[in-house]
Amino acid sequence: MTVDRLARAVREQIAFGRVLPLGGAGDGVWITENAAADALRGAVAGLTGVRVGTLRIGPEAVAEPATHADTDTDAGGAPLVPVVPLVPLVPPSAVPYGPLCVAAAFEAAIDRPLPATAERLRTALWSAAHDLLGLAVTSVDLDVTGLMDPPAGPGALPGFDPAPAPVPALAAGEDPPPAGNGVVAAALLVPGVARVTSRLGGFASGLRTADGGDPPAREVRVQIAVVPGHRALDVARAVAAAVTAAAEPGSPGPVTTAVVVTAIG
């Protein structure tokens, strides 16, 4: 492997950011931090008096009881958050299953109460993380980095617009994921799947199938883009089920599937 190819692979992996867990450890579904952050930015783009800057998503340092709905709990009210992945085929740079935190820096309009602006942004980010993506977010940390003059006319203030990291293109001589075994075809038939993506940084193909182990088994990893308006977790779970069924014929044993959402749109 040449130094240039290694450097390109490292740049690709950095562009995608970390790989975040979706759902529970038994689901085997994931989303790249870059795709999740883009979706959250889009969800809050229409908020007036707010301009979001840096936005990161990562593991919650200390698990705390969630204050919003849609969190599974046991009989005593404590959140049930799996922390040990059960899927053998884990994507590169994957964050272990567990609670997540959204951390965002923002500027606020000077003519609006800052606490109210922060609460609107926090609620919008929380709702988007749960309702649009399905991330197990337990906290949203905000950092005010500046104040802005109110807009001259009606409508939202201009949003923070750093150039998004481009989706890495296939290098010369590389082919898109193979579809001969029907796995890709099965994924594409799931409602909400825009396409099967070609790469997840590093050197991994968009479709990876491996047989082996003791006892024998088959492991499959597939990467997808989700159509906007479809909840990423629901689509990824459906893809995992469809791909597992498609990969079972000829398998030397049980099939384990991991699905990674690398883009929304």
SERO-4910 file (N, C-alpha, C, O; in steps of 0.05 Angstrom, whole numbers):
BEGIN
 pado doro    nc1    nc2    nc3   cac1   cac2   cac3    cc1    cc2    cc3    oc1    oc2    oc3
  Met    A     17    -24      0      0      0      0     18     25      0     36     27     16
  Thr    A     12     44    -18     29     67    -20     22     87      3      1     85     15
  Val    A     41    105      8     37    126     28     13    144     20     -2    152     38
  Asp    A     11    150     -6    -11    167    -15    -38    154     -9    -56    168      0
  Arg    A    -41    128    -15    -66    115    -10    -72    114     20    -95    117     28
  Leu    A    -52    109     36    -56    109     65    -65    136     75    -84    138     91
  Ala    A    -53    157     65    -61    184     73    -89    190     65   -104    203     79
  Arg    A    -97    182     40   -124    187     31   -144    172     48   -166    182     54
  Ala    A   -137    147     55   -155    132     72   -159    145     99   -182    145    110
  Val    A   -138    155    111   -140    169    137   -158    193    134   -174    199    152
  Arg    A   -154    209    112   -171    233    108   -200    225    105   -218    239    116
  Glu    A   -206    203     91   -233    194     88   -246    187    115   -269    194    120
  Gln    A   -231    173    132   -241    164    157   -247    188    175   -268    189    189
  Ile    A   -229    208    175   -233    232    191   -258    247    181   -273    258    197
  Ala    A   -262    248    154   -285    262    143   -311    250    153   -331    265    158
  Phe    A   -312    224    156   -337    211    165   -341    215    195   -364    212    205
  Gly    A   -319    220    210   -322    222    239   -326    194    251   -321    174    239
  Arg    A   -334    194    276   -339    169    290   -364    155    279   -381    168    266
  Val    A   -366    129    286   -390    114    278   -406    110    304   -397     98    323
  Leu    A   -431    121    303   -448    122    327   -468     99    327   -478     91    306
  Pro    A   -475     88    350   -495     66    351   -523     77    348   -530     98    358
  Leu    A   -539     62    334   -568     66    331   -582     43    345   -573     20    344
  Gly    A   -604     49    358   -620     27    370   -605     14    393   -590     27    408
  Gly    A   -609    -12    396   -596    -27    418   -574    -45    407   -571    -48    383
  Ala    A   -559    -57    426   -536    -73    418   -544    -97    401   -528   -106    385
  Gly    A   -569   -106    404   -577   -129    388   -585   -122    360   -589   -140    343
  Asp    A   -588    -96    354   -597    -87    327   -574    -89    307   -579    -96    284
  Gly    A   -550    -82    315   -527    -82    296   -530    -60    275   -522    -65    252
  Val    A   -540    -36    283   -543    -14    263   -528     10    274   -528     15    298
  Trp    A   -517     26    256   -499     48    263   -503     71    244   -516     69    223
  Ile    A   -492     94    251   -493    118    233   -467    133    237   -457    135    260
  Thr    A   -456    144    216   -432    160    219   -438    187    232   -460    198    228
  Glu    A   -420    197    247   -424    223    261   -429    245    240   -445    263    245
  Asn    A   -415    244    218   -419    265    197   -447    265    187   -459    286    184
  Ala    A   -458    241    181   -486    240    171   -506    249    192   -525    263    186
  Ala    A   -501    241    217   -519    249    239   -518    280    243   -539    292    247
  Ala    A   -494    291    243   -491    320    247   -504    336    225   -517    356    230
  Asp    A   -501    326    200   -514    340    178   -545    340    181   -558    360    176
  Ala    A   -556    317    190   -585    316    194   -594    335    216   -615    348    213
  Leu    A   -579    336    238   -586    354    259   -584    384    251   -602    400    257
  Arg    A   -564    390    236   -561    418    226   -585    425    208   -596    447    210
  Gly    A   -593    407    191   -616    412    174   -642    416    190   -659    432    182
  Ala    A   -644    401    211   -668    402    227   -671    429    242   -694    437    247
  Val    A   -649    442    248   -650    467    263   -645    491    246   -643    514    255
  Ala    A   -642    486    219   -635    508    201   -656    530    200   -650    553    195
  Gly    A   -682    522    206   -703    542    204   -708    557    229   -726    575    230
  Leu    A   -693    552    251   -698    567    276   -688    596    272   -666    601    263
  Thr    A   -705    615    280   -698    643    278   -680    651    302   -684    640    325
  Gly    A   -662    669    297   -645    679    319   -624    660    328   -613    664    350
  Val    A   -617    640    312   -597    620    320   -579    615    296   -588    612    273
  Arg    A   -553    613    302   -534    605    281   -516    584    294   -499    591    311
  Val    A   -518    559    285   -503    537    297   -476    536    285   -472    537    261
  Gly    A   -456    532    302   -428    529    293   -420    500    295   -431    482    282
  Thr    A   -400    495    312   -390    467    315   -411    450    328   -425    458    347
  Leu    A   -414    426    317   -434    406    328   -421    379    327   -413    369    307
  Arg    A   -419    367    351   -407    340    354   -426    322    368   -443    331    384
  Ile    A   -424    296    363   -440    276    377   -421    254    386   -405    244    371
  Gly    A   -423    247    412   -405    227    422   -416    214    447   -439    221    456
  Pro    A   -401    196    460   -410    182    484   -415    202    507   -401    221    510
  Glu    A   -436    196    522   -442    212    546   -422    203    567   -418    179    572
  Ala    A   -408    223    579   -387    216    599   -399    202    623   -388    182    633
  Val    A   -422    211    633   -435    199    656   -464    195    649   -478    215    642
  Ala    A   -474    171    650   -502    165    643   -520    177    664   -516    172    688
  Glu    A   -540    193    656   -559    205    674   -587    198    664   -591    193    641
  Pro    A   -606    197    682   -634    191    674   -644    211    654   -640    235    657
  Ala    A   -656    201    632   -667    219    612   -691    234    622   -706    223    638
  Thr    A   -694    259    613   -716    275    622   -737    277    600   -758    291    604
  His    A   -733    264    578   -753    265    556   -764    237    552   -754    217    563
  Ala    A   -785    235    537   -798    210    532   -782    194    512   -761    202    503
  Asp    A   -793    170    505   -781    152    485   -755    140    494   -738    134    478
  Thr    A   -752    135    520   -729    121    531   -739     96    546   -756     98    564
  Asp    A   -729     73    538   -737     48    551   -727     48    580   -704     55    585
  Thr    A   -744     40    599   -736     39    627   -744     12    639   -762     -1    629
  Asp    A   -732      5    662   -740    -19    676   -762    -12    696   -772     10    696
  Ala    A   -769    -32    712   -792    -28    730   -786     -5    750   -805      7    760
  Gly    A   -761      0    756   -754     21    775   -751     48    763   -745     67    777
  Gly    A   -754     50    736   -751     76    723   -723     82    713   -719    103    702
  Ala    A   -704     64    717   -677     69    708   -675     63    679   -686     43    669
  Pro    A   -660     79    663   -657     74    635   -643     48    629   -623     41    642
  Leu    A   -653     34    610   -640      9    601   -623     16    577   -633     18    555
  Val    A   -597     19    582   -578     27    561   -557      5    558   -539      4    575
  Pro    A   -559    -11    537   -538    -32    534   -511    -18    529   -510      2    515
  Val    A   -490    -29    541   -464    -17    538   -444    -35    525   -421    -27    520
  Val    A   -451    -60    521   -433    -79    509   -444    -88    482   -466   -100    481
  Pro    A   -430    -82    460   -440    -90    434   -442   -121    431   -424   -135    440
  Leu    A   -464   -130    419   -468   -158    415   -462   -167    387   -463   -191    381
  Val    A   -456   -148    369   -452   -154    341   -422   -158    336   -406   -139    340
  Pro    A   -413   -182    327   -385   -187    324   -372   -168    303   -350   -159    306
  Leu    A   -387   -162    281   -376   -146    259   -381   -117    265   -401   -106    258
  Val    A   -362   -104    279   -364    -76    287   -350    -58    267   -327    -64    260
  Pro    A   -363    -36    258   -350    -19    238   -325     -5    250   -322     -3    274
  Pro    A   -307      5    233   -284     19    242   -293     45    257   -313     57    251
  Ser    A   -278     52    277   -282     77    293   -309     76    307   -320     98    314
  Ala    A   -321     53    312   -347     52    324   -346     59    354   -328     50    369
  Val    A   -366     75    362   -370     82    391   -386     59    404   -406     51    392
  Pro    A   -378     50    427   -394     28    440   -422     37    445   -428     60    449
  Tyr    A   -440     17    446   -468     23    452   -470     36    480   -457     27    499
  Gly    A   -487     56    482   -490     71    507   -502     98    502   -507    105    479
  Pro    A   -506    114    523   -519    140    519   -500    160    505   -476    158    507
  Leu    A   -512    177    489   -497    197    473   -504    225    481   -524    231    493
  Cys    A   -485    243    475   -489    271    481   -484    287    455   -466    282    440
  Val    A   -502    307    450   -499    326    428   -487    351    440   -498    362    459
  Ala    A   -464    360    429   -452    385    438   -451    404    415   -439    398    394
  Ala    A   -462    428    419   -464    447    397   -457    475    407   -464    483    429
  Ala    A   -442    490    391   -436    518    396   -455    534    378   -460    527    355
  Phe    A   -464    557    388   -482    573    372   -481    603    379   -472    610    401
  Glu    A   -489    619    359   -492    648    364   -522    653    365   -538    640    352
  Ala    A   -529    673    381   -558    679    386   -563    709    379   -546    726    382
  Ala    A   -588    714    370   -596    741    364   -597    757    390   -607    748    411
  Ile    A   -588    782    389   -586    799    413   -613    808    423   -616    816    446
  Asp    A   -633    808    405   -660    819    412   -678    797    424   -702    803    428
  Arg    A   -668    774    430   -684    752    441   -673    743    467   -648    743    470
  Pro    A   -689    734    486   -679    724    511   -661    700    507   -670    680    494
  Leu    A   -637    701    516   -618    679    511   -627    653    523   -624    632    509
  Pro    A   -637    651    547   -646    625    557   -668    612    539   -668    588    535
  Ala    A   -687    629    530   -708    618    513   -697    608    486   -705    588    476
  Thr    A   -678    623    475   -665    615    450   -650    588    453   -652    570    437
  Ala    A   -636    586    475   -621    561    481   -640    538    484   -634    515    475
  Glu    A   -662    542    498   -681    520    502   -694    511    476   -699    487    472
  Arg    A   -700    531    459   -712    523    432   -692    506    417   -700    486    405
  Leu    A   -667    514    417   -646    499    402   -642    472    415   -640    452    400
  Arg    A   -641    470    441   -638    445    455   -661    426    448   -656    402    442
  Thr    A   -685    436    449   -709    419    443   -708    409    414   -715    386    409
  Ala    A   -701    427    396   -700    419    368   -679    398    362   -684    380    347
  Leu    A   -656    401    374   -635    381    370   -642    355    383   -638    333    371
  Trp    A   -654    356    407   -663    331    420   -684    316    403   -681    292    398
  Ser    A   -704    331    394   -725    319    378   -715    307    352   -722    285    345
  Ala    A   -697    321    339   -686    311    314   -669    286    319   -671    267    303
  Ala    A   -653    286    340   -637    262    346   -654    237    350   -647    216    342
  His    A   -676    241    364   -694    218    370   -713    211    348   -716    188    340
  Asp    A   -726    232    337   -748    228    318   -739    223    289   -751    208    275
  Leu    A   -717    237    281   -707    234    254   -686    212    251   -684    200    230
  Leu    A   -671    208    272   -648    189    270   -652    164    288   -648    142    278
  Gly    A   -661    168    312   -663    145    331   -639    142    348   -634    120    359
  Leu    A   -623    163    352   -600    163    369   -608    162    399   -628    175    406
  Ala    A   -593    148    415   -599    147    444   -586    170    458   -568    167    475
  Val    A   -595    194    451   -584    219    463   -597    223    490   -621    223    493
  Thr    A   -580    228    510   -590    233    537   -584    261    546   -595    270    567
  Ser    A   -568    277    531   -563    304    538   -555    320    514   -545    310    495
  Val    A   -561    346    515   -553    365    495   -538    388    509   -551    403    524
  Asp    A   -513    391    503   -496    412    516   -493    434    496   -485    430    473
  Leu    A   -499    459    504   -497    482    487   -476    502    497   -473    505    522
  Asp    A   -463    515    479   -443    535    486   -448    560    469   -446    559    444
  Val    A   -454    582    482   -459    607    468   -432    620    461   -417    626    479
  Thr    A   -427    624    435   -402    635    427   -403    664    418   -383    677    412
  Gly    A   -428    676    416   -430    703    408   -459    712    405   -477    695    405
  Leu    A   -463    738    402   -489    750    398   -490    763    370   -470    774    361
  Met    A   -513    763    358   -517    774    331   -538    795    331   -556    795    348
  Asp    A   -535    814    313   -556    834    309   -581    820    298   -578    800    283
  Pro    A   -605    830    303   -629    818    292   -629    821    261   -616    840    251
  Pro    A   -642    803    247   -643    805    217   -657    831    208   -675    841    222
  Ala    A   -650    840    185   -661    865    174   -690    861    166   -706    880    166
  Gly    A   -698    837    158   -725    831    148   -735    806    160   -722    794    177
  Pro    A   -759    797    151   -770    772    162   -754    748    153   -739    749    133
  Gly    A   -757    726    168   -743    702    160   -720    695    180   -714    712    197
  Ala    A   -709    672    176   -688    663    194   -662    677    189   -657    686    166
  Leu    A   -646    679    209   -619    689    205   -603    669    188   -609    645    188
  Pro    A   -583    679    174   -567    660    157   -554    639    175   -544    646    197
  Gly    A   -554    615    165   -542    593    181   -512    592    178   -501    603    160
  Phe    A   -500    579    197   -471    574    196   -466    555    173   -478    533    172
  Asp    A   -448    562    155   -446    545    131   -418    537    124   -408    543    103
  Pro    A   -405    522    142   -380    511    134   -384    490    113   -405    476    114
  Ala    A   -366    487     95   -369    467     74   -370    439     86   -351    432    100
  Pro    A   -391    424     81   -393    397     92   -371    379     80   -362    382     57
  Ala    A   -362    360     96   -342    341     86   -353    326     62   -375    314     64
  Pro    A   -338    325     40   -349    311     16   -349    281     21   -332    270     35
  Val    A   -368    268      8   -368    239      9   -345    228     -8   -343    235    -32
  Pro    A   -327    212      3   -304    203    -12   -312    188    -38   -330    172    -37
  Ala    A   -299    195    -59   -305    182    -85   -289    156    -87   -269    152    -73
  Leu    A   -297    139   -105   -282    115   -110   -256    122   -124   -255    138   -142
  Ala    A   -235    109   -115   -209    113   -128   -209     99   -154   -225     81   -160
  Ala    A   -190    107   -171   -187     94   -197   -183     64   -194   -167     55   -178
  Gly    A   -199     50   -210   -197     21   -209   -214      7   -189   -217    -17   -189
  Glu    A   -228     23   -171   -245     11   -152   -273      8   -163   -282     24   -180
  Asp    A   -287    -13   -155   -314    -18   -165   -334    -14   -143   -327    -17   -119
  Pro    A   -359     -8   -150   -380     -6   -129   -385    -34   -117   -376    -54   -128
  Pro    A   -399    -35    -94   -403    -61    -81   -417    -81   -100   -434    -73   -115
  Pro    A   -409   -106    -99   -421   -126   -115   -449   -132   -107   -456   -129    -84
  Ala    A   -466   -139   -127   -494   -144   -121   -503   -172   -130   -526   -179   -129
  Gly    A   -483   -189   -138   -490   -215   -149   -504   -233   -130   -520   -250   -138
  Asn    A   -497   -231   -104   -509   -250    -85   -536   -241    -74   -548   -254    -57
  Gly    A   -547   -219    -84   -573   -210    -77   -574   -193    -51   -596   -183    -44
  Val    A   -552   -191    -37   -553   -176    -12   -558   -146    -17   -575   -134     -4
  Val    A   -544   -135    -36   -548   -106    -42   -576   -102    -53   -589    -82    -46
  Ala    A   -585   -120    -70   -612   -118    -81   -633   -118    -59   -652   -103    -59
  Ala    A   -629   -135    -39   -647   -136    -16   -647   -110     -1   -669   -101      8
  Ala    A   -624    -98      3   -622    -73     17   -636    -51      2   -650    -34     14
  Leu    A   -633    -50    -24   -645    -29    -40   -675    -30    -42   -688    -10    -48
  Leu    A   -686    -54    -37   -716    -57    -37   -729    -47    -12   -754    -44    -11
  Val    A   -714    -40      9   -725    -31     34   -734     -2     31   -718     15     22
  Pro    A   -759      5     37   -768     33     35   -751     51     52   -745     45     75
  Gly    A   -743     73     41   -726     92     55   -696     90     49   -681    107     57
  Val    A   -688     70     33   -660     67     25   -656     83      0   -669     77    -21
  Ala    A   -638    102      0   -632    118    -24   -613    103    -42   -615    103    -66
  Arg    A   -593     90    -30   -573     76    -45   -555     61    -25   -555     66     -1
  Val    A   -540     42    -36   -519     29    -21   -493     44    -26   -484     46    -49
  Thr    A   -481     55     -5   -457     72     -9   -433     55    -13   -432     31     -7
  Ser    A   -412     68    -24   -389     52    -34   -367     48    -14   -354     27    -14
  Arg    A   -364     68      5   -341     65     23   -347     78     50   -363     96     52
  Leu    A   -334     68     71   -336     80     97   -308     87    106   -298     77    127
  Gly    A   -294    103     91   -267    110     98   -250     86     99   -259     64     93
  Gly    A   -225     89    107   -207     66    109   -206     51     83   -204     63     61
  Phe    A   -207     25     84   -204      9     60   -227    -11     57   -227    -28     39
  Ala    A   -248     -7     73   -271    -27     72   -290    -21     49   -296      3     44
  Ser    A   -298    -41     36   -318    -38     15   -345    -33     28   -349    -38     51
  Gly    A   -364    -22     11   -391    -16     21   -406    -41     29   -425    -40     44
  Leu    A   -398    -64     19   -409    -90     26   -387   -109     34   -368   -113     18
  Arg    A   -389   -119     58   -368   -138     67   -382   -163     77   -400   -162     93
  Thr    A   -373   -186     66   -384   -212     75   -361   -230     82   -341   -232     67
  Ala    A   -362   -242    105   -340   -260    114   -352   -285    126   -370   -284    143
  Asp    A   -342   -308    117   -350   -334    129   -326   -345    145   -303   -342    138
  Gly    A   -333   -358    167   -312   -371    183   -321   -373    212   -344   -371    218
  Gly    A   -300   -376    228   -305   -378    257   -310   -406    266   -312   -425    251
  Asp    A   -312   -409    292   -318   -435    305   -337   -431    328   -329   -420    349
  Pro    A   -363   -438    325   -374   -452    302   -376   -433    277   -376   -409    280
  Pro    A   -378   -445    253   -379   -430    229   -403   -410    228   -425   -417    239
  Ala    A   -399   -387    217   -420   -367    214   -413   -349    191   -392   -350    179
  Arg    A   -432   -331    185   -428   -311    164   -433   -284    176   -453   -279    189
  Glu    A   -415   -265    171   -418   -237    179   -420   -219    155   -405   -222    136
  Val    A   -440   -201    156   -445   -183    133   -445   -154    144   -458   -149    164
  Arg    A   -432   -136    130   -435   -107    136   -442    -93    110   -429    -97     90
  Val    A   -462    -76    112   -471    -61     88   -475    -32     96   -484    -26    118
  Gln    A   -468    -14     78   -470     15     83   -492     27     65   -493     21     41
  Ile    A   -508     45     77   -531     56     61   -533     86     66   -523     97     85
  Ala    A   -547     98     47   -557    126     50   -587    124     53   -600    109     39
  Val    A   -597    141     71   -626    140     78   -640    164     65   -629    186     65
  Val    A   -663    159     54   -679    181     42   -688    200     63   -698    191     84
  Pro    A   -685    227     60   -695    246     80   -724    242     85   -740    236     67
  Gly    A   -732    245    111   -759    241    119   -765    213    130   -786    209    142
  His    A   -746    195    127   -748    168    138   -730    166    163   -707    175    162
  Arg    A   -740    155    184   -724    153    209   -701    133    204   -706    110    197
  Ala    A   -677    142    209   -654    126    202   -654     99    217   -647     78    205
  Leu    A   -661     99    242   -661     74    257   -681     54    246   -674     30    243
  Asp    A   -705     62    239   -725     44    228   -716     32    201   -719      8    196
  Val    A   -704     49    184   -694     40    158   -671     20    162   -671     -1    149
  Ala    A   -652     27    179   -629      9    183   -637    -18    195   -626    -38    187
  Arg    A   -657    -18    213   -666    -43    224   -679    -60    202   -674    -84    201
  Ala    A   -695    -48    185   -708    -63    163   -687    -73    144   -689    -96    134
  Val    A   -666    -58    138   -645    -67    121   -630    -91    133   -624   -110    120
  Ala    A   -625    -89    159   -611   -111    173   -627   -137    170   -616   -158    165
  Ala    A   -654   -135    174   -670   -159    171   -670   -170    143   -668   -194    138
  Ala    A   -672   -152    123   -673   -160     95   -646   -172     86   -646   -192     72
  Val    A   -625   -159     94   -598   -169     86   -592   -196    100   -581   -213     87
  Thr    A   -600   -199    124   -595   -224    138   -609   -247    124   -598   -269    120
  Ala    A   -635   -242    116   -650   -263    101   -637   -269     74   -636   -292     66
  Ala    A   -627   -248     61   -615   -252     34   -588   -267     36   -580   -280     17
  Ala    A   -574   -263     58   -548   -275     61   -549   -304     72   -528   -317     73
  Glu    A   -572   -313     81   -574   -339     93   -569   -363     74   -556   -382     82
  Pro    A   -579   -362     49   -574   -385     31   -544   -389     27   -529   -371     20
  Gly    A   -535   -413     31   -507   -421     28   -489   -413     51   -465   -418     50
  Ser    A   -500   -401     72   -484   -394     95   -475   -418    110   -490   -437    113
  Pro    A   -450   -418    120   -441   -441    136   -453   -442    164   -449   -462    178
  Gly    A   -468   -421    172   -479   -421    198   -496   -396    201   -504   -384    181
  Pro    A   -502   -387    226   -519   -364    230   -507   -339    217   -482   -337    214
  Val    A   -524   -321    209   -516   -296    196   -519   -273    215   -540   -269    228
  Thr    A   -497   -257    218   -497   -233    235   -493   -209    216   -474   -209    200
  Thr    A   -510   -189    218   -510   -166    200   -505   -140    215   -517   -136    236
  Ala    A   -489   -123    204   -485    -96    214   -492    -77    191   -482    -80    169
  Val    A   -508    -56    197   -515    -36    177   -505     -9    186   -509     -1    209
  Val    A   -492      5    168   -481     31    175   -494     52    156   -491     50    132
  Val    A   -507     72    168   -518     94    152   -495    115    149   -485    126    169
  Thr    A   -488    120    124   -465    139    119   -475    165    108   -459    184    104
  Ala    A   -501    168    102   -511    193     91   -542    194     94   -555    173     94
  Ile    A   -552    218     97   -581    223     96   -586    239     71   -578    262     69
  Gly    A   -598    226     51   -603    240     26   -586    229      4   -587    238    -19
***
